[in-house]
Amino acid sequence: MEKNILLVGVGGQGTLLVSKILSEGLMEAGYDVKMSEIHGMSQRGGSVSTHIKFGKKVNSPVIAEGEADILVSFEQVEALRALPYLKKPGTVIVNDHQMYSMPIITGEQEYPEGVIEYLHKTVEDTLSLDAGKIAEDLGNIKAQNVVLLGAMIKKLGLESIDWKSIIEKMVPEKFKELNIKAFEAGYAL
């Protein structure tokens, strides 16, 4: 069994941290894991994507169009951009969050409307959640990435891995409790 996971977002949303937590947990569980990060202009709020493949034996980290079993998007428009990579049938987990790129901020482009509705119509197995609101209610909006991680772990059926201890190893001491609560909140959805 090989699974292909595509994580997409905007620089600064914590996409890469989630990729590292996920990869670490999968390796500890004995899976062969390959990960490929594409940073884009992450320092300027540009697109960031991570391809993760895991299974008994994985040869390449790169996910081709139509091969992703699950697409986790930290921002709405990034889900649209990455949709061609999703397998049919596949799963989309999308953060109901809008992060404006420079062309939108300057008025050169408009943010598309109805993204979440389009995803629900296009992909039968779509989970949309306001991870930012959930994280904010827990004390810090920056934990929205770990809320998404919890939802993804539940969808993938990977609950046998000790994710709490992995999160504790991967995040700074002062954010451990918050991130564990964020993971649990996402997992409970």
Accessible surface in RSA format (square Angstrom, percent):
REM  Atomic radii and reference values for relative SASA: ProtOr
REM  Chains: A
REM  Algorithm: Lee & Richards
REM  Probe-radius: 1.40
REM  Slices: 20
REM RES _ NUM      All-atoms   Total-Side   Main-Chain    Non-polar    All polar
REM                ABS   REL    ABS   REL    ABS   REL    ABS   REL    ABS   REL
RES MET A   1   143.06  74.1  84.05  55.6  59.01 140.5  71.21  60.5  71.85  95.2
RES GLU A   2    78.17  44.9  55.61  42.1  22.56  53.7  24.25  46.9  53.92  44.0
RES LYS A   3    67.41  32.9  67.41  41.4   0.00   0.0  20.15  18.1  47.26  50.3
RES ASN A   4    11.40   7.9  11.40  11.0   0.00   0.0   0.00   0.0  11.40  11.0
RES ILE A   5     0.00   0.0   0.00   0.0   0.00   0.0   0.00   0.0   0.00   0.0
RES LEU A   6     3.43   1.9   3.43   2.5   0.00   0.0   3.43   2.4   0.00   0.0
RES LEU A   7     0.00   0.0   0.00   0.0   0.00   0.0   0.00   0.0   0.00   0.0
RES VAL A   8     7.65   5.0   7.65   6.9   0.00   0.0   7.65   6.6   0.00   0.0
RES GLY A   9     0.00   0.0   0.00   N/A   0.00   0.0   0.00   0.0   0.00   0.0
RES VAL A  10     9.01   5.9   8.34   7.5   0.67   1.6   8.34   7.2   0.67   1.8
RES GLY A  11     9.90  12.2   0.00   N/A   9.90  12.2   2.77   7.6   7.13  16.0
RES GLY A  12    83.99 103.6   0.00   N/A  83.99 103.6  39.17 107.5  44.81 100.4
RES GLN A  13     9.05   5.1   1.62   1.2   7.43  17.7   6.82  14.5   2.23   1.7
RES GLY A  14    25.35  31.3   0.00   N/A  25.35  31.3  21.07  57.8   4.28   9.6
RES THR A  15     4.25   3.0   2.12   2.1   2.13   5.1   2.07   2.8   2.18   3.3
RES LEU A  16    39.82  22.2  38.92  27.8   0.90   2.3  38.92  27.3   0.90   2.4
RES LEU A  17    56.18  31.3  51.33  36.7   4.85  12.2  53.45  37.5   2.73   7.4
RES VAL A  18     0.27   0.2   0.27   0.2   0.00   0.0   0.27   0.2   0.00   0.0
RES SER A  19     0.00   0.0   0.00   0.0   0.00   0.0   0.00   0.0   0.00   0.0
RES LYS A  20    94.94  46.3  91.39  56.1   3.55   8.5  43.34  39.0  51.60  55.0
RES ILE A  21     0.00   0.0   0.00   0.0   0.00   0.0   0.00   0.0   0.00   0.0
RES LEU A  22     0.00   0.0   0.00   0.0   0.00   0.0   0.00   0.0   0.00   0.0
RES SER A  23     8.18   6.9   8.18  10.9   0.00   0.0   8.18  17.4   0.00   0.0
RES GLU A  24    50.15  28.8  49.81  37.7   0.34   0.8   3.77   7.3  46.38  37.9
RES GLY A  25     0.00   0.0   0.00   N/A   0.00   0.0   0.00   0.0   0.00   0.0
RES LEU A  26     0.00   0.0   0.00   0.0   0.00   0.0   0.00   0.0   0.00   0.0
RES MET A  27   101.99  52.8  87.54  57.9  14.44  34.4  53.36  45.4  48.62  64.4
RES GLU A  28    91.98  52.8  53.52  40.5  38.46  91.6  38.46  74.4  53.52  43.7
RES ALA A  29    51.42  47.3  10.39  16.0  41.03  93.3  23.43  33.0  27.99  74.1
RES GLY A  30    67.88  83.7   0.00   N/A  67.88  83.7  35.04  96.2  32.84  73.6
RES TYR A  31    64.21  30.0  54.27  30.9   9.94  25.9  28.59  21.5  35.62  43.9
RES ASP A  32    35.02  24.5  26.84  26.7   8.18  19.4  17.36  40.9  17.66  17.6
RES VAL A  33    20.24  13.3   2.31   2.1  17.93  43.2   2.31   2.0  17.93  48.6
RES LYS A  34    61.42  30.0  58.83  36.1   2.59   6.2  44.79  40.3  16.63  17.7
RES MET A  35    63.48  32.9  33.46  22.1  30.02  71.5  33.46  28.4  30.02  39.8
RES SER A  36    28.12  23.8  22.75  30.4   5.36  12.4   8.71  18.6  19.40  27.2
RES GLU A  37    54.99  31.6  29.50  22.3  25.49  60.7  11.03  21.3  43.96  35.9
RES ILE A  38    92.85  52.8  89.78  66.9   3.07   7.4  92.85  66.9   0.00   0.0
RES HIS A  39    77.60  42.4  73.47  51.1   4.13  10.6  54.64  56.3  22.96  26.7
RES GLY A  40    57.79  71.3   0.00   N/A  57.79  71.3  30.35  83.3  27.43  61.4
RES MET A  41   118.72  61.5 110.04  72.8   8.67  20.6  75.99  64.6  42.73  56.6
RES SER A  42    21.91  18.5  14.87  19.8   7.04  16.2   6.61  14.1  15.29  21.4
RES GLN A  43   173.26  96.9 139.76 102.1  33.50  79.8  59.09 125.8 114.17  86.6
RES ARG A  44   187.38  78.7 155.07  79.1  32.30  76.9  42.91  58.6 144.47  87.6
RES GLY A  45    27.80  34.3   0.00   N/A  27.80  34.3  18.16  49.8   9.65  21.6
RES GLY A  46    18.95  23.4   0.00   N/A  18.95  23.4  18.95  52.0   0.00   0.0
RES SER A  47    47.61  40.2  39.07  52.1   8.53  19.7  31.31  66.7  16.30  22.8
RES VAL A  48     4.48   2.9   3.28   3.0   1.19   2.9   3.84   3.3   0.64   1.7
RES SER A  49    21.73  18.4  20.81  27.8   0.92   2.1  13.18  28.1   8.55  12.0
RES THR A  50     0.00   0.0   0.00   0.0   0.00   0.0   0.00   0.0   0.00   0.0
RES HIS A  51    12.92   7.1  12.92   9.0   0.00   0.0   6.70   6.9   6.22   7.2
RES ILE A  52     0.00   0.0   0.00   0.0   0.00   0.0   0.00   0.0   0.00   0.0
RES LYS A  53    20.99  10.2  20.99  12.9   0.00   0.0   0.53   0.5  20.46  21.8
RES PHE A  54     1.98   1.0   1.98   1.2   0.00   0.0   1.98   1.2   0.00   0.0
RES GLY A  55     0.25   0.3   0.00   N/A   0.25   0.3   0.25   0.7   0.00   0.0
RES LYS A  56   192.78  94.0 163.47 100.3  29.32  69.8 115.78 104.2  77.00  82.0
RES LYS A  57   141.63  69.1 124.51  76.4  17.12  40.8  86.95  78.3  54.69  58.3
RES VAL A  58     0.97   0.6   0.57   0.5   0.40   1.0   0.84   0.7   0.12   0.3
RES ASN A  59   129.10  89.0  98.99  95.7  30.11  72.5  33.30  80.1  95.80  92.6
RES SER A  60    48.01  40.6  45.36  60.5   2.65   6.1  34.71  73.9  13.30  18.6
RES PRO A  61    36.26  26.4  36.26  33.1   0.00   0.0  36.26  29.9   0.00   0.0
RES VAL A  62    88.18  58.0  82.43  74.6   5.76  13.9  82.43  71.6   5.76  15.6
RES ILE A  63     1.33   0.8   0.00   0.0   1.33   3.2   0.00   0.0   1.33   3.6
RES ALA A  64    50.90  46.8  44.66  68.9   6.24  14.2  50.90  71.7   0.00   0.0
RES GLU A  65   118.43  68.0  96.82  73.2  21.61  51.5  30.33  58.7  88.10  71.9
RES GLY A  66    36.96  45.6   0.00   N/A  36.96  45.6  21.99  60.3  14.98  33.5
RES GLU A  67    64.79  37.2  64.70  48.9   0.09   0.2  22.14  42.8  42.65  34.8
RES ALA A  68     0.07   0.1   0.07   0.1   0.00   0.0   0.07   0.1   0.00   0.0
RES ASP A  69    23.03  16.1  17.27  17.2   5.76  13.6   7.04  16.6  15.99  15.9
RES ILE A  70     3.97   2.3   3.97   3.0   0.00   0.0   3.97   2.9   0.00   0.0
RES LEU A  71     0.37   0.2   0.37   0.3   0.00   0.0   0.37   0.3   0.00   0.0
RES VAL A  72     0.28   0.2   0.28   0.3   0.00   0.0   0.28   0.2   0.00   0.0
RES SER A  73     0.00   0.0   0.00   0.0   0.00   0.0   0.00   0.0   0.00   0.0
RES PHE A  74     0.26   0.1   0.26   0.2   0.00   0.0   0.26   0.2   0.00   0.0
RES GLU A  75     1.96   1.1   1.96   1.5   0.00   0.0   0.49   0.9   1.47   1.2
RES GLN A  76    10.76   6.0  10.76   7.9   0.00   0.0   0.00   0.0  10.76   8.2
RES VAL A  77    21.78  14.3  21.78  19.7   0.00   0.0  21.78  18.9   0.00   0.0
RES GLU A  78     9.84   5.6   9.53   7.2   0.31   0.7   0.00   0.0   9.84   8.0
RES ALA A  79     0.00   0.0   0.00   0.0   0.00   0.0   0.00   0.0   0.00   0.0
RES LEU A  80    52.99  29.5  41.91  30.0  11.08  27.9  42.19  29.6  10.81  29.1
RES ARG A  81   141.03  59.2 117.09  59.7  23.94  57.0  53.98  73.8  87.05  52.8
RES ALA A  82     6.67   6.1   4.42   6.8   2.25   5.1   6.60   9.3   0.06   0.2
RES LEU A  83    26.01  14.5  20.45  14.6   5.56  14.0  20.69  14.5   5.32  14.3
RES PRO A  84    72.83  53.1  52.09  47.5  20.74  75.4  65.48  54.1   7.35  45.7
RES TYR A  85    69.25  32.3  69.25  39.4   0.00   0.0  26.27  19.7  42.99  53.0
RES LEU A  86    11.87   6.6   6.98   5.0   4.89  12.3   6.98   4.9   4.89  13.2
RES LYS A  87    73.38  35.8  72.43  44.4   0.95   2.3  42.55  38.3  30.84  32.8
RES LYS A  88   189.73  92.6 161.18  98.9  28.55  68.0 111.74 100.6  77.98  83.1
RES PRO A  89   131.85  96.1 113.07 103.1  18.78  68.3 120.73  99.7  11.12  69.1
RES GLY A  90     9.71  12.0   0.00   N/A   9.71  12.0   5.01  13.7   4.70  10.5
RES THR A  91    20.10  14.3  20.10  20.4   0.00   0.0   1.91   2.6  18.19  27.5
RES VAL A  92     0.00   0.0   0.00   0.0   0.00   0.0   0.00   0.0   0.00   0.0
RES ILE A  93     0.00   0.0   0.00   0.0   0.00   0.0   0.00   0.0   0.00   0.0
RES VAL A  94     0.00   0.0   0.00   0.0   0.00   0.0   0.00   0.0   0.00   0.0
RES ASN A  95     0.01   0.0   0.01   0.0   0.00   0.0   0.00   0.0   0.01   0.0
RES ASP A  96    66.25  46.4  54.59  54.3  11.66  27.6   3.26   7.7  62.99  62.8
RES HIS A  97    45.25  24.7  41.83  29.1   3.42   8.7  26.87  27.7  18.37  21.4
RES GLN A  98    81.70  45.7  61.76  45.1  19.94  47.5  13.72  29.2  67.97  51.6
RES MET A  99    72.44  37.5  62.64  41.5   9.80  23.3  65.70  55.9   6.74   8.9
RES TYR A 100   109.18  51.0  91.93  52.3  17.25  44.9  61.55  46.3  47.62  58.7
RES SER A 101    36.68  31.0  31.21  41.6   5.47  12.6  31.36  66.8   5.32   7.5
RES MET A 102   121.56  63.0 115.39  76.4   6.17  14.7 105.37  89.6  16.19  21.5
RES PRO A 103    45.63  33.3  44.48  40.5   1.14   4.2  45.56  37.6   0.07   0.4
RES ILE A 104    34.54  19.7  24.40  18.2  10.13  24.4  24.40  17.6  10.13  27.5
RES ILE A 105   110.48  62.9  79.32  59.1  31.17  75.1  85.79  61.8  24.69  67.0
RES THR A 106    81.00  57.6  43.93  44.5  37.07  88.3  52.79  70.9  28.21  42.6
RES GLY A 107    60.71  74.9   0.00   N/A  60.71  74.9  31.17  85.5  29.54  66.2
RES GLU A 108   137.86  79.1 100.23  75.8  37.63  89.6  42.42  82.1  95.44  77.9
RES GLN A 109   106.49  59.5  95.79  70.0  10.70  25.5  30.22  64.3  76.27  57.8
RES GLU A 110   160.25  92.0 137.91 104.3  22.34  53.2  53.94 104.3 106.31  86.8
RES TYR A 111    28.40  13.3  14.54   8.3  13.85  36.1  14.54  10.9  13.85  17.1
RES PRO A 112    56.11  40.9  43.77  39.9  12.34  44.9  54.68  45.1   1.43   8.9
RES GLU A 113   168.52  96.8 136.51 103.3  32.01  76.2  54.33 105.1 114.19  93.2
RES GLY A 114    40.37  49.8   0.00   N/A  40.37  49.8  24.66  67.7  15.71  35.2
RES VAL A 115     4.32   2.8   1.02   0.9   3.31   8.0   2.48   2.2   1.84   5.0
RES ILE A 116    22.80  13.0  22.21  16.5   0.59   1.4  22.21  16.0   0.59   1.6
RES GLU A 117   103.50  59.4  99.41  75.2   4.09   9.7  56.33 109.0  47.17  38.5
RES TYR A 118   111.41  52.0 109.15  62.1   2.26   5.9  73.84  55.5  37.57  46.3
RES LEU A 119     0.00   0.0   0.00   0.0   0.00   0.0   0.00   0.0   0.00   0.0
RES HIS A 120    81.69  44.6  66.73  46.4  14.96  38.3  47.29  48.7  34.40  40.0
RES LYS A 121   174.77  85.3 137.07  84.1  37.70  89.8  89.96  81.0  84.81  90.3
RES THR A 122    68.90  49.0  35.35  35.8  33.55  80.0  38.82  52.1  30.08  45.5
RES VAL A 123    14.68   9.7  11.78  10.7   2.90   7.0  14.64  12.7   0.04   0.1
RES GLU A 124   178.27 102.3 143.36 108.5  34.91  83.1  61.55 119.1 116.72  95.3
RES ASP A 125    54.91  38.5  49.72  49.5   5.20  12.3  26.37  62.1  28.54  28.5
RES THR A 126    17.01  12.1   0.00   0.0  17.01  40.5   0.09   0.1  16.92  25.6
RES LEU A 127    46.42  25.8  45.12  32.3   1.30   3.3  46.42  32.6   0.00   0.0
RES SER A 128    35.65  30.1  15.62  20.8  20.03  46.1   0.82   1.8  34.82  48.8
RES LEU A 129    13.04   7.3   5.58   4.0   7.46  18.8  13.04   9.2   0.00   0.0
RES ASP A 130    68.02  47.6  61.94  61.6   6.09  14.4  20.83  49.0  47.19  47.1
RES ALA A 131     0.00   0.0   0.00   0.0   0.00   0.0   0.00   0.0   0.00   0.0
RES GLY A 132     2.62   3.2   0.00   N/A   2.62   3.2   2.62   7.2   0.00   0.0
RES LYS A 133   109.94  53.6 106.02  65.0   3.92   9.3  77.56  69.8  32.38  34.5
RES ILE A 134    39.90  22.7  37.50  27.9   2.40   5.8  39.51  28.5   0.39   1.1
RES ALA A 135     0.00   0.0   0.00   0.0   0.00   0.0   0.00   0.0   0.00   0.0
RES GLU A 136   103.02  59.1  91.03  68.9  11.99  28.5  27.86  53.9  75.16  61.4
RES ASP A 137    99.97  70.0  62.65  62.4  37.32  88.3  31.29  73.6  68.68  68.5
RES LEU A 138    62.94  35.1  37.17  26.6  25.77  64.8  42.04  29.5  20.90  56.3
RES GLY A 139    63.23  78.0   0.00   N/A  63.23  78.0  31.28  85.8  31.95  71.6
RES ASN A 140    44.48  30.7  38.46  37.2   6.02  14.5  10.94  26.3  33.53  32.4
RES ILE A 141    73.01  41.5  70.67  52.7   2.33   5.6  70.67  50.9   2.33   6.3
RES LYS A 142   164.34  80.2 150.10  92.1  14.24  33.9  98.08  88.3  66.26  70.6
RES ALA A 143     2.83   2.6   0.25   0.4   2.59   5.9   2.37   3.3   0.47   1.2
RES GLN A 144    15.16   8.5  15.16  11.1   0.00   0.0   0.97   2.1  14.19  10.8
RES ASN A 145     5.70   3.9   5.70   5.5   0.00   0.0   0.00   0.0   5.70   5.5
RES VAL A 146     0.00   0.0   0.00   0.0   0.00   0.0   0.00   0.0   0.00   0.0
RES VAL A 147     0.00   0.0   0.00   0.0   0.00   0.0   0.00   0.0   0.00   0.0
RES LEU A 148     0.09   0.1   0.09   0.1   0.00   0.0   0.09   0.1   0.00   0.0
RES LEU A 149     0.02   0.0   0.00   0.0   0.02   0.0   0.00   0.0   0.02   0.1
RES GLY A 150     0.00   0.0   0.00   N/A   0.00   0.0   0.00   0.0   0.00   0.0
RES ALA A 151     2.28   2.1   0.12   0.2   2.15   4.9   1.53   2.2   0.74   2.0
RES MET A 152     0.03   0.0   0.03   0.0   0.00   0.0   0.03   0.0   0.00   0.0
RES ILE A 153     0.00   0.0   0.00   0.0   0.00   0.0   0.00   0.0   0.00   0.0
RES LYS A 154    94.76  46.2  84.13  51.6  10.63  25.3  49.16  44.3  45.60  48.6
RES LYS A 155    87.72  42.8  54.12  33.2  33.60  80.0  29.93  26.9  57.79  61.6
RES LEU A 156    31.26  17.4   7.85   5.6  23.41  58.8  11.52   8.1  19.74  53.1
RES GLY A 157    44.19  54.5   0.00   N/A  44.19  54.5  21.52  59.0  22.67  50.8
RES LEU A 158    12.49   7.0  11.94   8.5   0.55   1.4  12.49   8.8   0.00   0.0
RES GLU A 159    95.06  54.6  73.43  55.6  21.63  51.5  41.35  80.0  53.71  43.8
RES SER A 160   114.11  96.4  73.25  97.8  40.86  94.1  57.52 122.5  56.59  79.3
RES ILE A 161    18.82  10.7   8.63   6.4  10.19  24.6  13.47   9.7   5.35  14.5
RES ASP A 162    90.19  63.2  77.74  77.4  12.45  29.4  40.91  96.3  49.28  49.1
RES TRP A 163     7.40   3.0   4.90   2.4   2.50   5.9   4.90   2.6   2.50   4.1
RES LYS A 164    92.91  45.3  92.56  56.8   0.35   0.8  48.62  43.8  44.29  47.2
RES SER A 165    40.84  34.5  38.39  51.2   2.45   5.6  31.20  66.4   9.64  13.5
RES ILE A 166     0.77   0.4   0.77   0.6   0.00   0.0   0.77   0.6   0.00   0.0
RES ILE A 167     0.00   0.0   0.00   0.0   0.00   0.0   0.00   0.0   0.00   0.0
RES GLU A 168    72.93  41.9  70.90  53.6   2.02   4.8  10.76  20.8  62.16  50.8
RES LYS A 169   127.47  62.2  89.90  55.2  37.57  89.5  75.37  67.8  52.11  55.5
RES MET A 170    60.46  31.3  36.78  24.3  23.68  56.4  26.24  22.3  34.21  45.3
RES VAL A 171     8.77   5.8   1.33   1.2   7.44  17.9   3.22   2.8   5.55  15.1
RES PRO A 172    83.62  60.9  70.94  64.7  12.69  46.1  82.92  68.5   0.70   4.4
RES GLU A 173   132.50  76.1 118.70  89.8  13.81  32.9  63.00 121.9  69.51  56.8
RES LYS A 174   168.12  82.0 131.89  80.9  36.24  86.3  85.63  77.1  82.50  87.9
RES PHE A 175    70.91  35.5  70.91  43.9   0.00   0.0  70.91  43.0   0.00   0.0
RES LYS A 176    53.62  26.2  53.62  32.9   0.00   0.0  18.94  17.0  34.68  36.9
RES GLU A 177   118.06  67.8 111.11  84.1   6.95  16.6  49.85  96.4  68.21  55.7
RES LEU A 178    26.77  14.9  22.34  16.0   4.43  11.1  25.02  17.6   1.75   4.7
RES ASN A 179    11.29   7.8  11.29  10.9   0.00   0.0   0.00   0.0  11.29  10.9
RES ILE A 180    26.60  15.1  26.60  19.8   0.00   0.0  26.60  19.2   0.00   0.0
RES LYS A 181    93.53  45.6  90.77  55.7   2.76   6.6  48.49  43.6  45.04  48.0
RES ALA A 182     0.00   0.0   0.00   0.0   0.00   0.0   0.00   0.0   0.00   0.0
RES PHE A 183    12.86   6.4  12.86   8.0   0.00   0.0  12.86   7.8   0.00   0.0
RES GLU A 184    71.63  41.1  66.00  49.9   5.63  13.4  31.40  60.7  40.23  32.8
RES ALA A 185    27.31  25.1  16.07  24.8  11.23  25.6  24.66  34.7   2.64   7.0
RES GLY A 186     0.00   0.0   0.00   N/A   0.00   0.0   0.00   0.0   0.00   0.0
RES TYR A 187    56.90  26.6  56.90  32.4   0.00   0.0  45.33  34.1  11.57  14.3
RES ALA A 188    82.93  76.3  48.43  74.7  34.50  78.5  54.98  77.4  27.95  74.0
RES LEU A 189    94.69  52.7  49.07  35.1  45.62 114.7  76.88  54.0  17.81  47.9
END  Absolute sums over single chains surface
CHAIN  1 A     9496.1       7329.3       2166.8       5133.0       4363.1
END  Absolute sums over all chains
TOTAL          9496.1       7329.3       2166.8       5133.0       4363.1
